[in-house]
Amino acid sequence: MPRISKDPLVRRNEILDTAEALFNRVGYEKTSTIDIAKTMQVAQGTLYYYFESKDALASALIARQLEQIREHYARIARAPHLTAYEKIAWVFVYELDAPTGHVENFKYLQHDNNAVLRQKLYIQTICKFTPILTEIIVQGNREQRFRVANPALAAEFFLSTLHHWADSALFKWTPEERRLRLQAIQPIFENLFGVAPGSFALEALRAAARGIAQDN
């Protein structure tokens, strides 16, 4: 019987799906490429055909998980009919209320053996999302709504703070605990963006983001 070859993209995603399940159950540190291959019932060489190492596989997994979120951000950032303030409001609400359930998708990173994955998530988030947030801040400066001297550095600080202090994918915050943390840091973000006090109150942000579709 002739061997059936799978589409490379399908096989690659199968490997990532299997790795994600194992990382969720036992953690990255306790999972080997042999474990992944055995679970899939394929030769270990199959994994190395697609990924040169477990580290490269982990990087690809985080990149895949972030891609849909990055697409949401990019669509909003490039929507010509939205003001910069509306776009930043959408970012806050998207992260706080998690309308697409994306926060839950990263809950497995809380596993004690997934420190490497948490680090990869942080690095990739900064690298992939900083240019998008920078676009929004530059627009806000142009509209004279924001007053930011260095948009790229402001974007990095914003993302670092949002995804470390208030992210329940990294910490076991409840929705209420996350809300309180964002409220507490509101004045710092207002100062960072050079907006009037109260501009980043959660009620104001939710009102500004209301009606902005996820597929905008």
Beta strands, then each sheet from edge to edge (+ up, - down):
end
